[in-house]
Amino acid sequence: MNLKKERNLMINRVPIKLVVIGFLFVAALAILFLAFGINNAGQRTVVQYPTGKLYVKFTPGVYPQWFGSAEIYNDVLTFDYDKTSAGGTSSIDQSGISVRYQDGGTGTVYGKARFSLPGDEPTMLSLHKAFRSNKGVAQKLIKTITEEGMNLTAGLMSSEEAYAEKRSIYTQWARLQISKGKFQTKLERISTLDESTGKTVNKNIPVISYGDNGLPIHLDSDLFDYGISVNGFQITDWDFEPKTLQQIATKREATMAIITAIANAERAKQDAITSEEQGKANVMTAKYEKEVEKEKSIVDAERAKEVAVIAAEQAVEVARQAKLEAEQKKLAAAEYKQEQVLRGEGDGEYKRLVMEADGALAQKLETYERVMGRFASAIEKQKWVPEIQMGSQPGAGGSNAMTLIEMMGVKAAKDLSLDMSINK
């Protein structure tokens, strides 16, 4: 009780003047916050004054609010429709966009898109008047147009085409329809095979209408009217219903079987052509091998002929040379014969003349010398002097030998008509 009394006494002691100052300070702060606002970077603020006038603050900083209302918009709104959560950082965050394709198949498209709000005040104020808030623009305009563009694009192709060959075209067409407006389309009658019955059926499908410039014709675009541009658009993945995937897999297997069969047939055809060409090549090879052998034989025969001709020519030349040599030898022999005859005749005539001149003295002396030499040789071998002498008449043997020699010399000289006397 004493503490409570003391607190009341202290409060009673606070001057009324301080209370008034505190109240005025709080009131001033409240007036300050109501009279001014701050626009952050990456945002723009639409201010509505109490008089009803609208003002857009695009740049970061303080702006006068004068007790009016303020609506904050992001400069860029993001629409994340991929398979992961954006964690509250995107203007719109959902898992995929459901679509239906031309053939009735369904699927889901995943990706991301970014949208820039208009940069001029009149268009921004028009957008604000139509949707009133950042969330309203994201949910009522951007989300609606994006989902519609995705479905309109899916309606221009079958689920199989979207799965296989037209993925890049899907991205291009979807972006064009979202940013510039829906394509103007027309119905076109086509014939197609009904896989359930195996019969050909006719049906109408929507196709894009093109202008004289060759570009697609677009209808009015809400994003274009409100100055919103698409500055980022991508599709990251596709999902298809199990029935569609099974149908695509079955058709792909059939197509692969057809391709394989065609490839096998083509391979067999090519093998046949290859075999035929190989056979032709073998025939030509054998033919040319025979031609080569023939040409080789001809060349060998020609060479043998040339060799034989050369050998014959050589033999003829050798014979001719031999004949010439024989003729030369014959001539030489005749010359030699004539030479010998002449030489013999000359020698005979010479000897005759010599013999007539000296009576063949040289020959006679030579003969006489040989004869006498033979006599002397024969006589000296005899024992004209006996080793034992009986009686008288010593030396009679030597005298007899000399007498015999002289007799034989005279006989020889007589036989040779040799005159041993010396002419005076």
Secondary structure, DSSP 4 states (H G I P E B T S, - for coil): -HHHHHHHHHHHHS-HHHHHHHHHHHHHHHHHHHHEEEEPTTEEEEEE-TTS-EEEE-SSEEEE-TT-EEEEEESEEEEE-SSS--TT-SSEE-S-EEEE-TTS-EEEEEEEEEEEPPSSHHHHHHHHHHH-SHHHIIIIIIHHHHHHHHHHHHTTS-HHHHHTTTHHHHHHHHHHHHHH-PBPEEEEEEEEEETTTTEEEEEEEEEE-B-TTSSBPB---HHHHTT-EEEEEEEEEEEE-HHHHHHHHHHHHHHHHHHHHHHHHHHHHHHHHHHHHHHHHHHHHHHHHHHHHHHHHHHHHHHHHHHHHHHHHHHHHHHHHHHHHHHHHHHHHHHHHHHHHHHHHHHHHHHHHHHHHHSSHHHHHHHHHHHHHHHHHHHHTS--S-SS--SS-TTHHHHHHHHHHHHHHHHHHHHTT---SPP-
